[in-house]
Amino acid sequence: MTLCDLKNDDYHKLVLAEIPEDKTKTKSKLKVFKGIGMVSEHSLPGIPTSLVSFYTEEATPKTPIIAASIGPDVLFYRNMKPYFKYTLPSLPINPLEIDIWRKLPIQVPENQGALITELGTIPFEELTPQSQKLLGISESERDVSIIYILNSSENNLPWLLLSLEIIK
């Protein structure tokens, strides 16, 4: 949450991100409050981890920009409308992990266990989300999960923004 003068009327409004309890049915929302009443509400494309407001220009009237971090993205809003999106570049993937994922689809299910055990030798925080998910699945569900993971996602190691701060 953050406080800022959105309309340049010398009245600071509370801007906050509402995270729904059921993340599958409803989206997160960016809400603006003036006093105790809600002024506006805007949908967000994901669950934000931080929210900050800042000014970029010295010209008058000053218009604040609201920045929301969602996963590896920072979304910027000007006048409460999407203005700019910055995505952090992904990290390099461990070569052993890449090699294991190349071998997994062509191995018979009996040999996949050895490859997955080898995948477990890489420190967990260095693994891609796909590999972390695979290591958390029981053996009985692995065959279907490997096919699903291979077909549904790109193999990258994204950053995850947890907080934002303005440096003046």
BAFI-3210 file (N, C-alpha, C; in Angstrom, 3 decimals, decimal comma, padded with zeros to 6 digits):
// residues 168
n [1|2|3|4|5|6|7|8|9|10|11|12|13|14|15|16|17|18|19|20|21|22|23|24|25|26|27|28|29|30|31|32|33|34|35|36|37|38|39|40|41|42|43|44|45|46|47|48|49|50|51|52|53|54|55|56|57|58|59|60|61|62|63|64|65|66|67|68|69|70|71|72|73|74|75|76|77|78|79|80|81|82|83|84|85|86|87|88|89|90|91|92|93|94|95|96|97|98|99|100|101|102|103|104|105|106|107|108|109|110|111|112|113|114|115|116|117|118|119|120|121|122|123|124|125|126|127|128|129|130|131|132|133|134|135|136|137|138|139|140|141|142|143|144|145|146|147|148|149|150|151|152|153|154|155|156|157|158|159|160|161|162|163|164|165|166|167|168]
n.u [000,840|000,323|000,569|-000,543|-000,786|-002,964|-004,538|-003,460|-004,552|-003,858|-004,665|-003,987|-004,355|-005,167|-003,642|-003,985|-003,252|-005,465|-005,618|-007,182|-008,918|-009,530|-007,610|-007,956|-010,445|-011,005|-009,429|-006,526|-006,782|-006,262|-006,864|-008,256|-008,571|-010,347|-010,451|-012,694|-013,983|-014,143|-012,679|-011,868|-011,309|-009,157|-008,258|-005,610|-002,977|-001,898|-000,713|000,353|003,497|004,600|004,096|004,447|004,696|005,766|007,358|008,233|008,824|009,729|008,042|005,001|001,518|002,402|002,362|001,836|003,437|002,415|003,902|003,838|004,959|004,898|005,557|008,251|007,920|007,567|004,982|003,890|001,794|000,158|-001,908|-003,682|-003,825|-002,541|000,854|003,558|005,607|008,031|010,162|012,211|015,239|015,658|017,444|020,562|020,324|021,156|023,516|023,436|020,788|019,455|020,398|019,277|016,523|016,426|016,864|014,772|012,165|012,691|013,387|012,552|009,880|010,911|013,586|013,495|013,386|016,038|017,133|015,605|016,385|019,023|018,534|017,728|020,140|021,041|021,176|018,142|017,194|018,420|017,152|014,822|011,365|009,818|011,334|011,451|008,763|008,454|010,101|008,605|006,475|004,694|005,862|003,970|002,491|004,237|004,695|002,548|002,794|005,329|004,945|002,958|004,342|006,399|004,925|003,538|005,057|007,745|011,231|012,771|014,490|013,079|013,345|012,144|010,437|010,363|010,177|009,921|011,578|012,016|014,709|016,073]
n.v [-001,175|002,320|005,892|008,650|011,666|011,571|013,137|015,620|017,403|018,134|016,229|013,370|010,046|006,689|003,958|000,645|-002,878|-005,440|-008,734|-011,591|-014,158|-016,615|-017,420|-018,528|-017,951|-015,174|-012,056|-010,179|-006,845|-003,358|-000,854|002,351|004,647|007,349|009,068|007,195|005,961|004,024|005,009|004,173|001,152|-001,289|-003,968|-006,343|-008,152|-010,282|-011,573|-009,121|-008,331|-006,098|-002,533|000,775|004,365|007,102|010,104|011,201|013,448|016,900|018,842|020,819|020,144|017,739|014,306|011,278|008,059|004,755|001,840|-001,622|-004,732|-007,834|-011,043|-011,603|-009,133|-005,554|-003,413|-000,360|002,332|005,168|007,861|005,974|004,093|001,445|001,919|001,284|-001,631|-003,568|-006,283|-008,386|-009,828|-013,372|-015,734|-017,548|-021,043|-024,010|-026,122|-028,941|-029,378|-028,618|-030,625|-032,914|-032,405|-032,586|-035,283|-036,527|-036,775|-038,801|-041,061|-044,277|-044,877|-046,325|-045,596|-042,914|-042,228|-042,281|-040,094|-038,039|-038,233|-037,447|-034,836|-033,852|-033,420|-030,933|-027,727|-026,658|-023,974|-023,126|-024,336|-024,426|-023,307|-025,367|-027,706|-027,714|-028,148|-030,715|-032,251|-032,201|-033,847|-036,923|-040,295|-041,830|-040,005|-038,894|-039,547|-038,466|-035,826|-035,030|-034,958|-032,981|-030,751|-030,445|-029,755|-027,434|-025,258|-022,877|-023,364|-021,712|-019,591|-017,501|-014,257|-013,223|-010,630|-009,207|-006,896|-003,315|-000,181|003,317|005,216|008,228]
n.w [000,000|-000,509|-000,129|-002,019|-004,004|-006,276|-008,087|-008,051|-006,186|-003,690|-001,867|-000,393|-001,351|-000,400|-001,805|-002,527|-002,808|-003,302|-002,350|-003,336|-001,435|-002,655|-005,092|-007,579|-008,673|-008,594|-009,524|-008,426|-007,169|-007,696|-005,547|-004,813|-002,225|-000,786|002,053|003,923|001,899|-001,129|-004,126|-006,701|-008,647|-009,954|-012,066|-011,611|-013,274|-011,875|-008,687|-006,589|-005,018|-003,953|-003,673|-004,760|-004,874|-006,926|-008,218|-011,469|-012,940|-013,014|-013,764|-013,495|-013,451|-010,982|-011,568|-010,073|-010,350|-010,073|-009,021|-009,319|-008,242|-009,741|-009,726|-011,925|-013,044|-013,257|-013,038|-014,254|-013,499|-014,706|-013,987|-013,101|-015,110|-017,156|-017,923|-018,401|-018,682|-017,142|-017,432|-015,625|-016,811|-017,368|-015,291|-015,854|-016,650|-014,893|-016,429|-016,102|-015,366|-017,727|-019,439|-018,219|-018,593|-021,353|-021,722|-020,329|-021,767|-023,637|-022,297|-020,946|-018,609|-016,382|-016,196|-015,718|-013,044|-012,069|-013,395|-012,289|-009,637|-009,951|-010,702|-008,267|-006,994|-007,542|-006,026|-004,509|-004,730|-007,035|-009,095|-011,867|-011,826|-012,960|-012,561|-009,782|-009,237|-010,339|-008,652|-006,357|-006,766|-006,390|-007,106|-008,475|-009,925|-011,708|-014,506|-016,033|-015,201|-016,140|-018,912|-019,005|-017,919|-019,799|-022,088|-021,380|-020,457|-020,619|-020,348|-018,064|-015,716|-013,777|-012,210|-009,001|-007,780|-004,623|-003,139|-003,457|-003,710|-003,693|-004,833|-004,026]
ca.u [000,000|001,060|-000,219|-000,064|-001,719|-003,222|-005,187|-002,796|-005,499|-003,327|-005,347|-003,342|-005,272|-004,573|-003,672|-003,572|-003,528|-006,280|-005,332|-008,367|-008,681|-009,549|-006,837|-008,314|-011,714|-010,994|-008,116|-006,121|-007,261|-005,636|-007,982|-007,927|-009,497|-010,293|-011,126|-013,061|-014,714|-013,361|-012,846|-011,765|-010,821|-008,552|-007,770|-004,190|-002,806|-001,359|-000,679|001,490|004,262|004,880|003,443|005,120|004,383|006,878|007,221|009,350|009,051|009,764|007,023|003,749|001,248|003,084|001,499|002,602|003,392|002,276|004,611|003,451|005,774|004,139|006,513|009,456|007,514|007,171|003,963|003,802|000,495|000,087|-003,341|-004,336|-003,924|-001,249|001,729|004,801|005,884|009,428|010,371|013,607|015,681|015,771|018,781|021,024|019,911|022,223|023,653|023,009|019,325|019,079|020,691|018,277|015,234|016,521|016,807|013,536|011,082|013,041|013,660|011,413|009,525|011,748|014,866|013,282|013,649|017,459|017,337|014,977|017,275|020,159|018,014|017,693|021,474|021,222|020,510|016,740|016,979|018,996|016,322|013,695|010,094|009,358|012,060|010,997|007,440|008,648|010,661|007,581|005,380|004,895|006,281|002,811|001,973|005,330|004,598|001,609|003,313|006,453|004,352|002,275|005,349|007,085|004,025|002,866|005,869|009,081|012,213|013,600|014,619|012,743|013,517|010,898|010,565|009,644|009,936|010,351|011,850|012,436|015,964|015,999]
ca.v [000,000|003,572|007,129|009,603|012,679|011,120|014,152|016,895|018,260|018,207|015,246|012,078|008,912|005,395|003,008|-000,657|-004,053|-006,433|-010,093|-012,392|-015,414|-017,671|-016,844|-019,135|-017,419|-013,720|-011,443|-009,132|-005,528|-002,146|-000,036|003,706|005,123|008,740|008,966|005,801|005,463|003,599|005,896|003,390|-000,219|-001,698|-005,352|-006,591|-009,431|-011,308|-011,231|-008,228|-008,501|-004,773|-001,402|002,014|005,500|008,043|011,138|011,130|014,719|018,113|019,758|020,864|019,455|016,462|013,129|010,140|006,759|003,650|000,656|-002,861|-005,873|-009,079|-012,033|-010,940|-007,912|-004,333|-002,736|001,051|002,933|006,631|008,196|004,692|003,308|000,815|002,881|000,651|-002,906|-003,982|-007,662|-008,707|-010,958|-014,602|-016,161|-018,717|-022,331|-024,969|-027,005|-030,295|-029,384|-028,601|-031,953|-033,846|-032,154|-033,090|-036,748|-037,026|-037,229|-039,970|-042,188|-045,096|-044,478|-046,976|-044,887|-041,507|-042,054|-041,969|-038,713|-037,139|-038,256|-036,601|-033,468|-033,493|-033,071|-029,489|-026,982|-026,388|-022,578|-022,915|-025,036|-023,710|-023,690|-026,637|-028,777|-027,714|-028,788|-032,138|-032,897|-032,245|-034,735|-038,336|-041,127|-042,322|-038,930|-038,312|-039,716|-037,471|-034,495|-034,712|-034,574|-031,702|-029,699|-030,240|-029,134|-026,211|-024,156|-022,677|-023,695|-020,565|-019,344|-016,083|-013,562|-012,960|-009,386|-009,263|-005,557|-002,177|001,038|004,427|005,846|009,646]
ca.w [000,000|-000,578|-000,128|-003,017|-004,497|-007,644|-008,930|-007,792|-005,469|-002,321|-001,024|-000,597|-001,313|-000,098|-002,915|-002,007|-003,630|-002,609|-002,793|-002,999|-000,723|-003,659|-006,190|-008,862|-009,184|-008,748|-009,715|-007,495|-007,600|-007,202|-005,072|-004,372|-001,199|-000,343|003,345|004,149|000,731|-002,276|-005,275|-007,932|-008,526|-011,220|-012,027|-011,807|-013,965|-010,988|-007,269|-006,350|-003,785|-003,399|-004,328|-004,381|-005,746|-007,063|-009,250|-012,404|-013,620|-012,195|-014,289|-012,749|-012,196|-010,808|-011,622|-009,555|-011,007|-009,136|-009,501|-008,644|-008,669|-009,870|-010,224|-012,415|-013,742|-012,557|-013,832|-013,914|-013,804|-014,654|-013,981|-012,810|-016,333|-017,452|-018,585|-018,819|-018,023|-017,219|-017,004|-015,365|-017,635|-016,590|-014,893|-016,615|-016,090|-014,643|-017,598|-015,749|-015,414|-019,146|-019,959|-017,674|-019,254|-022,730|-021,675|-019,711|-022,653|-024,449|-021,404|-020,513|-017,244|-015,366|-016,098|-015,367|-011,613|-011,883|-013,845|-011,314|-008,469|-010,328|-010,653|-006,849|-006,493|-007,758|-004,942|-004,837|-005,122|-008,364|-010,075|-012,461|-011,188|-013,506|-011,876|-008,391|-009,240|-010,610|-007,461|-005,319|-007,182|-006,043|-008,242|-009,228|-010,779|-012,491|-015,965|-016,558|-014,879|-017,032|-020,202|-018,806|-017,726|-021,079|-023,063|-020,951|-019,941|-021,139|-019,325|-017,703|-014,287|-013,630|-010,945|-008,301|-007,023|-003,358|-002,607|-004,269|-002,955|-004,542|-004,427|-004,406]
c.u [000,883|000,073|000,341|-001,192|-001,978|-003,727|-004,560|-003,756|-005,115|-004,080|-004,746|-004,344|-004,486|-004,748|-003,170|-003,929|-004,311|-005,982|-006,509|-007,991|-008,617|-008,897|-007,209|-009,548|-011,686|-009,565|-007,814|-006,571|-006,428|-006,780|-007,471|-009,011|-009,248|-011,109|-011,429|-013,809|-013,785|-013,704|-012,816|-011,147|-010,337|-008,008|-006,272|-004,025|-002,267|-001,401|000,548|002,189|004,630|004,253|004,128|004,691|005,579|006,571|008,444|009,702|009,072|008,694|005,781|002,599|001,951|002,061|002,298|002,453|003,311|002,993|004,196|004,338|004,920|005,073|007,784|009,165|007,295|006,216|003,833|002,451|000,614|-001,382|-004,194|-004,622|-002,559|-000,401|002,958|004,964|007,351|009,532|011,858|014,030|015,858|017,237|019,240|020,634|021,131|022,317|023,212|021,484|018,828|019,271|019,658|016,933|015,259|016,351|015,466|012,476|011,405|013,365|012,390|011,132|010,393|013,066|014,711|013,587|015,090|017,750|016,759|015,792|018,491|019,760|017,987|019,048|021,784|020,536|019,130|016,526|017,560|018,176|015,246|012,415|009,564|010,030|011,657|009,650|007,584|009,183|009,636|006,432|005,708|005,215|005,104|002,255|003,013|005,140|003,710|002,166|004,460|005,918|003,692|003,286|006,060|006,219|003,535|003,773|007,210|010,062|013,104|013,603|014,346|013,143|012,155|011,118|009,740|009,383|010,467|010,639|012,355|013,716|015,928|017,359]
c.v [001,235|004,740|008,056|010,526|012,396|012,212|015,536|017,897|018,420|017,295|013,879|010,947|007,637|004,486|001,682|-001,762|-005,040|-007,801|-010,963|-013,671|-016,578|-017,130|-017,418|-018,498|-015,917|-013,211|-010,466|-007,795|-004,430|-001,215|001,299|004,161|006,592|008,772|007,504|005,189|005,082|004,477|005,110|002,029|-000,663|-003,113|-005,401|-007,961|-010,567|-010,842|-010,362|-008,541|-007,164|-003,702|-000,134|003,116|006,441|009,028|011,077|012,470|015,864|019,108|019,745|020,750|018,100|015,329|011,932|008,905|005,717|002,459|-000,539|-003,986|-007,130|-010,095|-011,342|-009,609|-006,757|-003,613|-001,306|001,591|004,445|006,989|006,930|003,877|002,664|001,730|002,184|-000,654|-003,244|-005,399|-007,893|-009,875|-012,201|-014,937|-017,327|-020,012|-023,235|-025,932|-028,450|-030,413|-029,401|-029,984|-032,984|-033,653|-032,586|-034,611|-037,278|-037,512|-038,509|-041,201|-042,979|-044,756|-045,104|-046,233|-043,420|-041,239|-041,669|-040,527|-037,714|-037,097|-037,377|-035,124|-032,963|-033,144|-031,587|-028,760|-026,489|-024,966|-022,256|-023,573|-024,123|-024,125|-025,037|-027,810|-028,857|-028,414|-030,300|-032,874|-033,018|-033,194|-036,177|-039,147|-041,585|-041,274|-038,384|-038,403|-038,652|-036,067|-034,096|-034,252|-033,203|-030,560|-029,407|-029,495|-027,752|-025,060|-024,077|-022,902|-022,481|-020,401|-017,863|-015,535|-013,445|-011,724|-009,480|-007,893|-004,511|-001,011|002,082|005,024|007,279|010,272]
c.w [000,000|-000,521|-001,194|-003,461|-005,977|-008,575|-008,784|-007,145|-003,991|-001,358|-001,339|-000,404|-001,006|-001,311|-002,361|-002,972|-002,787|-003,218|-002,388|-002,255|-001,699|-004,926|-007,553|-009,481|-009,435|-008,875|-008,590|-008,055|-006,953|-006,827|-004,559|-003,403|-000,906|000,942|003,616|002,965|-000,406|-003,480|-006,584|-007,651|-009,899|-011,078|-012,276|-012,460|-013,096|-009,549|-007,004|-005,030|-003,166|-004,281|-003,838|-005,348|-005,781|-008,183|-010,152|-013,023|-012,617|-012,638|-013,407|-013,734|-012,155|-010,808|-011,118|-010,441|-009,903|-009,761|-008,656|-009,160|-008,621|-010,516|-010,677|-013,109|-012,772|-013,497|-013,342|-014,376|-013,673|-014,845|-013,840|-014,071|-016,585|-018,331|-019,176|-018,053|-018,232|-016,681|-016,803|-016,246|-016,765|-016,319|-015,764|-015,886|-015,954|-015,838|-017,322|-015,823|-016,867|-019,753|-019,488|-018,368|-020,722|-022,762|-021,186|-020,702|-023,427|-023,605|-021,138|-019,056|-016,147|-015,153|-015,696|-013,899|-011,340|-012,299|-012,843|-010,027|-008,729|-010,309|-009,210|-006,267|-006,679|-006,608|-005,381|-005,338|-006,495|-009,470|-010,650|-011,743|-011,690|-012,796|-010,414|-008,274|-009,423|-009,384|-006,338|-005,619|-006,796|-007,301|-009,094|-010,202|-011,751|-013,996|-016,593|-016,352|-015,790|-018,384|-020,091|-018,698|-019,045|-022,089|-022,669|-020,562|-020,644|-020,001|-019,069|-016,195|-014,039|-012,265|-010,287|-007,444|-005,749|-002,768|-003,582|-003,341|-003,940|-003,971|-004,932|-004,437]
res [m|t|l|c|d|l|k|n|d|d|y|h|k|l|v|l|a|e|i|p|e|d|k|t|k|t|k|s|k|l|k|v|f|k|g|i|g|m|v|s|e|h|s|l|p|g|i|p|t|s|l|v|s|f|y|t|e|e|a|t|p|k|t|p|i|i|a|a|s|i|g|p|d|v|l|f|y|r|n|m|k|p|y|f|k|y|t|l|p|s|l|p|i|n|p|l|e|i|d|i|w|r|k|l|p|i|q|v|p|e|n|q|g|a|l|i|t|e|l|g|t|i|p|f|e|e|l|t|p|q|s|q|k|l|l|g|i|s|e|s|e|r|d|v|s|i|i|y|i|l|n|s|s|e|n|n|l|p|w|l|l|l|s|l|e|i|i|k]
***
